[in-house]
Amino acid sequence: MKEQKVKARVLNMSEVTAANPTMGMARNVPMSSASSWQKVTFSMTELEGEMIFRLSSHQAEKLTPGMRGELIYKGEKFISFVPEK
């Protein structure tokens, strides 16, 4: 499967936190941290529809809702988003 490039807009972003099911507790304080990521929804500007990707906080830190640019993905995997200048 090859990379796809489409014009898109960042529609919505939300942080998702998942507790580690093997996380131990000591005095009601977690001994290890939970994992978190950003769920980012992109709206296609030239096609109908939306795509939702799971991004690391590092990948999502430069994105803001309303931002337009080129979304690059492969299958269900987010590759990058290049903002318009």
N, CA, C and O atoms as a GROMACS GRO file, in nm:
protein
  340
    1MET      N    1   0.084  -0.118   0.000
    1MET     CA    2   0.000   0.000   0.000
    1MET      C    3   0.089   0.124   0.000
    1MET      O    4   0.186   0.133   0.076
    2LYS      N    5   0.056   0.221  -0.086
    2LYS     CA    6   0.141   0.339  -0.094
    2LYS      C    7   0.081   0.455  -0.016
    2LYS      O    8  -0.037   0.453   0.020
    3GLU      N    9   0.163   0.555   0.010
    3GLU     CA   10   0.119   0.673   0.083
    3GLU      C   11   0.015   0.751   0.003
    3GLU      O   12   0.024   0.762  -0.119
    4GLN      N   13  -0.083   0.804   0.073
    4GLN     CA   14  -0.187   0.887   0.014
    4GLN      C   15  -0.167   1.030   0.061
    4GLN      O   16  -0.129   1.054   0.176
    5LYS      N   17  -0.191   1.126  -0.027
    5LYS     CA   18  -0.180   1.268   0.008
    5LYS      C   19  -0.312   1.335  -0.028
    5LYS      O   20  -0.358   1.326  -0.141
    6VAL      N   21  -0.373   1.403   0.071
    6VAL     CA   22  -0.499   1.471   0.048
    6VAL      C   23  -0.498   1.607   0.118
    6VAL      O   24  -0.431   1.624   0.220
    7LYS      N   25  -0.573   1.701   0.064
    7LYS     CA   26  -0.594   1.829   0.130
    7LYS      C   27  -0.690   1.806   0.245
    7LYS      O   28  -0.794   1.741   0.228
    8ALA      N   29  -0.656   1.858   0.362
    8ALA     CA   30  -0.739   1.833   0.480
    8ALA      C   31  -0.733   1.950   0.577
    8ALA      O   32  -0.650   2.040   0.566
    9ARG      N   33  -0.824   1.945   0.673
    9ARG     CA   34  -0.829   2.044   0.781
    9ARG      C   35  -0.836   1.968   0.912
    9ARG      O   36  -0.907   1.868   0.923
   10VAL      N   37  -0.764   2.016   1.013
   10VAL     CA   38  -0.771   1.955   1.146
   10VAL      C   39  -0.906   1.994   1.205
   10VAL      O   40  -0.933   2.112   1.227
   11LEU      N   41  -0.990   1.896   1.229
   11LEU     CA   42  -1.125   1.922   1.275
   11LEU      C   43  -1.133   1.924   1.427
   11LEU      O   44  -1.193   2.014   1.486
   12ASN      N   45  -1.073   1.823   1.491
   12ASN     CA   46  -1.086   1.808   1.635
   12ASN      C   47  -0.966   1.734   1.690
   12ASN      O   48  -0.906   1.651   1.622
   13MET      N   49  -0.931   1.764   1.816
   13MET     CA   50  -0.822   1.695   1.884
   13MET      C   51  -0.866   1.667   2.027
   13MET      O   52  -0.924   1.753   2.093
   14SER      N   53  -0.837   1.546   2.075
   14SER     CA   54  -0.867   1.515   2.215
   14SER      C   55  -0.762   1.420   2.269
   14SER      O   56  -0.716   1.329   2.199
   15GLU      N   57  -0.725   1.442   2.394
   15GLU     CA   58  -0.624   1.357   2.457
   15GLU      C   59  -0.692   1.231   2.511
   15GLU      O   60  -0.800   1.237   2.570
   16VAL      N   61  -0.628   1.119   2.490
   16VAL     CA   62  -0.678   0.990   2.537
   16VAL      C   63  -0.573   0.934   2.632
   16VAL      O   64  -0.454   0.930   2.598
   17THR      N   65  -0.616   0.892   2.750
   17THR     CA   66  -0.524   0.835   2.848
   17THR      C   67  -0.569   0.694   2.881
   17THR      O   68  -0.687   0.670   2.910
   18ALA      N   69  -0.477   0.602   2.875
   18ALA     CA   70  -0.508   0.462   2.905
   18ALA      C   71  -0.423   0.416   3.023
   18ALA      O   72  -0.301   0.427   3.020
   19ALA      N   73  -0.488   0.366   3.123
   19ALA     CA   74  -0.416   0.314   3.239
   19ALA      C   75  -0.349   0.182   3.203
   19ALA      O   76  -0.405   0.102   3.128
   20ASN      N   77  -0.234   0.162   3.256
   20ASN     CA   78  -0.162   0.037   3.239
   20ASN      C   79  -0.230  -0.068   3.328
   20ASN      O   80  -0.231  -0.052   3.450
   21PRO      N   81  -0.286  -0.175   3.270
   21PRO     CA   82  -0.359  -0.273   3.353
   21PRO      C   83  -0.271  -0.345   3.454
   21PRO      O   84  -0.324  -0.404   3.548
   22THR      N   85  -0.141  -0.343   3.438
   22THR     CA   86  -0.051  -0.408   3.532
   22THR      C   87   0.012  -0.308   3.628
   22THR      O   88   0.105  -0.340   3.702
   23MET      N   89  -0.040  -0.184   3.626
   23MET     CA   90   0.017  -0.079   3.709
   23MET      C   91  -0.005  -0.112   3.857
   23MET      O   92  -0.117  -0.141   3.899
   24GLY      N   93   0.101  -0.109   3.933
   24GLY     CA   94   0.090  -0.133   4.076
   24GLY      C   95   0.061  -0.004   4.151
   24GLY      O   96   0.085   0.106   4.100
   25MET      N   97   0.010  -0.018   4.273
   25MET     CA   98  -0.020   0.098   4.356
   25MET      C   99   0.060   0.088   4.484
   25MET      O  100   0.080  -0.020   4.539
   26ALA      N  101   0.106   0.203   4.531
   26ALA     CA  102   0.173   0.211   4.660
   26ALA      C  103   0.114   0.331   4.733
   26ALA      O  104   0.130   0.445   4.690
   27ARG      N  105   0.045   0.304   4.844
   27ARG     CA  106  -0.022   0.410   4.920
   27ARG      C  107  -0.116   0.492   4.831
   27ARG      O  108  -0.119   0.615   4.840
   28ASN      N  109  -0.191   0.422   4.745
   28ASN     CA  110  -0.288   0.483   4.653
   28ASN      C  111  -0.225   0.577   4.551
   28ASN      O  112  -0.293   0.664   4.497
   29VAL      N  113  -0.097   0.560   4.525
   29VAL     CA  114  -0.027   0.640   4.424
   29VAL      C  115   0.025   0.543   4.318
   29VAL      O  116   0.091   0.445   4.352
   30PRO      N  117  -0.004   0.569   4.190
   30PRO     CA  118   0.046   0.479   4.085
   30PRO      C  119   0.198   0.471   4.085
   30PRO      O  120   0.266   0.572   4.102
   31MET      N  121   0.249   0.349   4.067
   31MET     CA  122   0.394   0.330   4.063
   31MET      C  123   0.450   0.354   3.923
   31MET      O  124   0.571   0.372   3.907
   32SER      N  125   0.366   0.355   3.822
   32SER     CA  126   0.410   0.388   3.687
   32SER      C  127   0.302   0.472   3.621
   32SER      O  128   0.186   0.470   3.663
   33SER      N  129   0.340   0.544   3.519
   33SER     CA  130   0.244   0.635   3.457
   33SER      C  131   0.158   0.566   3.352
   33SER      O  132   0.194   0.460   3.299
   34ALA      N  133   0.046   0.626   3.323
   34ALA     CA  134  -0.042   0.578   3.218
   34ALA      C  135   0.009   0.631   3.084
   34ALA      O  136   0.083   0.729   3.080
   35SER      N  137  -0.030   0.567   2.976
   35SER     CA  138   0.009   0.616   2.845
   35SER      C  139  -0.098   0.709   2.792
   35SER      O  140  -0.217   0.691   2.820
   36SER      N  141  -0.057   0.808   2.714
   36SER     CA  142  -0.154   0.899   2.656
   36SER      C  143  -0.115   0.932   2.513
   36SER      O  144   0.002   0.925   2.476
   37TRP      N  145  -0.215   0.968   2.434
   37TRP     CA  146  -0.194   1.006   2.296
   37TRP      C  147  -0.304   1.102   2.258
   37TRP      O  148  -0.395   1.128   2.337
   38GLN      N  149  -0.297   1.154   2.137
   38GLN     CA  150  -0.399   1.246   2.086
   38GLN      C  151  -0.481   1.175   1.979
   38GLN      O  152  -0.426   1.111   1.890
   39LYS      N  153  -0.612   1.187   1.989
   39LYS     CA  154  -0.702   1.140   1.884
   39LYS      C  155  -0.732   1.263   1.800
   39LYS      O  156  -0.795   1.357   1.847
   40VAL      N  157  -0.688   1.261   1.673
   40VAL     CA  158  -0.702   1.378   1.586
   40VAL      C  159  -0.793   1.343   1.469
   40VAL      O  160  -0.772   1.244   1.399
   41THR      N  161  -0.895   1.425   1.449
   41THR     CA  162  -0.989   1.407   1.339
   41THR      C  163  -0.957   1.507   1.229
   41THR      O  164  -0.949   1.628   1.255
   42PHE      N  165  -0.940   1.458   1.108
   42PHE     CA  166  -0.914   1.542   0.990
   42PHE      C  167  -1.036   1.538   0.900
   42PHE      O  168  -1.096   1.433   0.880
   43SER      N  169  -1.074   1.654   0.847
   43SER     CA  170  -1.183   1.664   0.750
   43SER      C  171  -1.120   1.685   0.613
   43SER      O  172  -1.039   1.776   0.595
   44MET      N  173  -1.158   1.601   0.517
   44MET     CA  174  -1.103   1.615   0.382
   44MET      C  175  -1.165   1.737   0.315
   44MET      O  176  -1.287   1.754   0.318
   45THR      N  177  -1.084   1.822   0.254
   45THR     CA  178  -1.137   1.944   0.193
   45THR      C  179  -1.178   1.923   0.048
   45THR      O  180  -1.265   1.995  -0.002
   46GLU      N  181  -1.119   1.826  -0.021
   46GLU     CA  182  -1.156   1.801  -0.161
   46GLU      C  183  -1.246   1.679  -0.176
   46GLU      O  184  -1.308   1.660  -0.280
   47LEU      N  185  -1.252   1.597  -0.074
   47LEU     CA  186  -1.336   1.477  -0.073
   47LEU      C  187  -1.431   1.486   0.045
   47LEU      O  188  -1.406   1.561   0.140
   48GLU      N  189  -1.537   1.411   0.040
   48GLU     CA  190  -1.625   1.406   0.157
   48GLU      C  191  -1.569   1.306   0.257
   48GLU      O  192  -1.510   1.205   0.219
   49GLY      N  193  -1.588   1.336   0.382
   49GLY     CA  194  -1.550   1.241   0.484
   49GLY      C  195  -1.447   1.293   0.581
   49GLY      O  196  -1.389   1.401   0.565
   50GLU      N  197  -1.426   1.213   0.683
   50GLU     CA  198  -1.331   1.244   0.790
   50GLU      C  199  -1.243   1.122   0.814
   50GLU      O  200  -1.282   1.009   0.786
   51MET      N  201  -1.124   1.148   0.867
   51MET     CA  202  -1.034   1.040   0.906
   51MET      C  203  -0.986   1.070   1.046
   51MET      O  204  -0.957   1.184   1.081
   52ILE      N  205  -0.977   0.965   1.127
   52ILE     CA  206  -0.932   0.979   1.265
   52ILE      C  207  -0.803   0.899   1.281
   52ILE      O  208  -0.796   0.783   1.243
   53PHE      N  209  -0.702   0.965   1.339
   53PHE     CA  210  -0.573   0.900   1.361
   53PHE      C  211  -0.533   0.914   1.507
   53PHE      O  212  -0.572   1.008   1.576
   54ARG      N  213  -0.454   0.818   1.553
   54ARG     CA  214  -0.395   0.822   1.687
   54ARG      C  215  -0.252   0.874   1.671
   54ARG      O  216  -0.169   0.811   1.607
   55LEU      N  217  -0.226   0.991   1.730
   55LEU     CA  218  -0.095   1.054   1.720
   55LEU      C  219  -0.030   1.064   1.857
   55LEU      O  220  -0.099   1.077   1.958
   56SER      N  221   0.101   1.059   1.859
   56SER     CA  222   0.173   1.082   1.984
   56SER      C  223   0.158   1.231   2.018
   56SER      O  224   0.126   1.312   1.931
   57SER      N  225   0.182   1.265   2.143
   57SER     CA  226   0.176   1.406   2.183
   57SER      C  227   0.276   1.487   2.102
   57SER      O  228   0.249   1.602   2.066
   58HIS      N  229   0.391   1.429   2.074
   58HIS     CA  230   0.494   1.498   1.994
   58HIS      C  231   0.443   1.526   1.853
   58HIS      O  232   0.464   1.636   1.801
   59GLN      N  233   0.376   1.430   1.790
   59GLN     CA  234   0.323   1.450   1.655
   59GLN      C  235   0.213   1.555   1.654
   59GLN      O  236   0.202   1.631   1.558
   60ALA      N  237   0.132   1.560   1.759
   60ALA     CA  238   0.015   1.648   1.762
   60ALA      C  239   0.045   1.789   1.813
   60ALA      O  240  -0.038   1.879   1.796
   61GLU      N  241   0.161   1.810   1.873
   61GLU     CA  242   0.186   1.939   1.939
   61GLU      C  243   0.185   2.059   1.844
   61GLU      O  244   0.161   2.171   1.889
   62LYS      N  245   0.210   2.038   1.716
   62LYS     CA  246   0.213   2.149   1.621
   62LYS      C  247   0.080   2.169   1.549
   62LYS      O  248   0.066   2.259   1.466
   63LEU      N  249  -0.019   2.085   1.580
   63LEU     CA  250  -0.149   2.094   1.515
   63LEU      C  251  -0.248   2.171   1.601
   63LEU      O  252  -0.244   2.163   1.724
   64THR      N  253  -0.337   2.245   1.536
   64THR     CA  254  -0.445   2.313   1.605
   64THR      C  255  -0.573   2.296   1.523
   64THR      O  256  -0.567   2.292   1.400
   65PRO      N  257  -0.688   2.287   1.589
   65PRO     CA  258  -0.813   2.277   1.514
   65PRO      C  259  -0.829   2.395   1.418
   65PRO      O  260  -0.801   2.509   1.453
   66GLY      N  261  -0.874   2.364   1.297
   66GLY     CA  262  -0.891   2.467   1.195
   66GLY      C  263  -0.774   2.477   1.098
   66GLY      O  264  -0.787   2.535   0.990
   67MET      N  265  -0.659   2.421   1.137
   67MET     CA  266  -0.540   2.426   1.052
   67MET      C  267  -0.564   2.349   0.923
   67MET      O  268  -0.620   2.239   0.925
   68ARG      N  269  -0.521   2.406   0.811
   68ARG     CA  270  -0.537   2.341   0.679
   68ARG      C  271  -0.400   2.304   0.624
   68ARG      O  272  -0.300   2.369   0.653
   69GLY      N  273  -0.399   2.198   0.543
   69GLY     CA  274  -0.274   2.155   0.483
   69GLY      C  275  -0.289   2.023   0.411
   69GLY      O  276  -0.399   1.984   0.371
   70GLU      N  277  -0.176   1.954   0.395
   70GLU     CA  278  -0.174   1.826   0.325
   70GLU      C  279  -0.153   1.713   0.425
   70GLU      O  280  -0.053   1.709   0.496
   71LEU      N  281  -0.249   1.623   0.430
   71LEU     CA  282  -0.242   1.506   0.517
   71LEU      C  283  -0.180   1.392   0.438
   71LEU      O  284  -0.223   1.362   0.326
   72ILE      N  285  -0.080   1.328   0.497
   72ILE     CA  286  -0.014   1.214   0.433
   72ILE      C  287  -0.033   1.094   0.525
   72ILE      O  288   0.000   1.099   0.643
   73TYR      N  289  -0.087   0.986   0.468
   73TYR     CA  290  -0.112   0.865   0.546
   73TYR      C  291  -0.094   0.742   0.459
   73TYR      O  292  -0.092   0.750   0.336
   74LYS      N  293  -0.080   0.629   0.526
   74LYS     CA  294  -0.064   0.500   0.456
   74LYS      C  295  -0.156   0.401   0.525
   74LYS      O  296  -0.131   0.359   0.637
   75GLY      N  297  -0.263   0.365   0.455
   75GLY     CA  298  -0.364   0.278   0.516
   75GLY      C  299  -0.430   0.352   0.631
   75GLY      O  300  -0.492   0.456   0.610
   76GLU      N  301  -0.420   0.298   0.752
   76GLU     CA  302  -0.475   0.362   0.871
   76GLU      C  303  -0.368   0.432   0.953
   76GLU      O  304  -0.396   0.477   1.064
   77LYS      N  305  -0.246   0.442   0.899
   77LYS     CA  306  -0.134   0.500   0.972
   77LYS      C  307  -0.108   0.644   0.930
   77LYS      O  308  -0.091   0.672   0.811
   78PHE      N  309  -0.104   0.735   1.027
   78PHE     CA  310  -0.070   0.874   1.004
   78PHE      C  311   0.079   0.884   0.973
   78PHE      O  312   0.161   0.827   1.045
   79ILE      N  313   0.115   0.956   0.866
   79ILE     CA  314   0.256   0.978   0.832
   79ILE      C  315   0.296   1.120   0.870
   79ILE      O  316   0.389   1.139   0.948
   80SER      N  317   0.223   1.221   0.816
   80SER     CA  318   0.253   1.360   0.851
   80SER      C  319   0.141   1.453   0.806
   80SER      O  320   0.050   1.414   0.733
   81PHE      N  321   0.150   1.576   0.852
   81PHE     CA  322   0.058   1.682   0.810
   81PHE      C  323   0.143   1.804   0.783
   81PHE      O  324   0.215   1.852   0.871
   82VAL      N  325   0.136   1.854   0.658
   82VAL     CA  326   0.215   1.970   0.618
   82VAL      C  327   0.121   2.089   0.608
   82VAL      O  328   0.039   2.095   0.516
   83PRO      N  329   0.131   2.186   0.701
   83PRO     CA  330   0.040   2.300   0.700
   83PRO      C  331   0.059   2.388   0.576
   83PRO      O  332   0.168   2.396   0.520
   84GLU      N  333  -0.051   2.454   0.536
   84GLU     CA  334  -0.041   2.553   0.429
   84GLU      C  335   0.041   2.671   0.478
   84GLU      O  336   0.046   2.700   0.597
   85LYS      N  337   0.105   2.737   0.384
   85LYS     CA  338   0.185   2.855   0.422
   85LYS      C  339   0.108   2.980   0.399
   85LYS      O  340   0.159   3.090   0.426
   0.00000   0.00000   0.00000
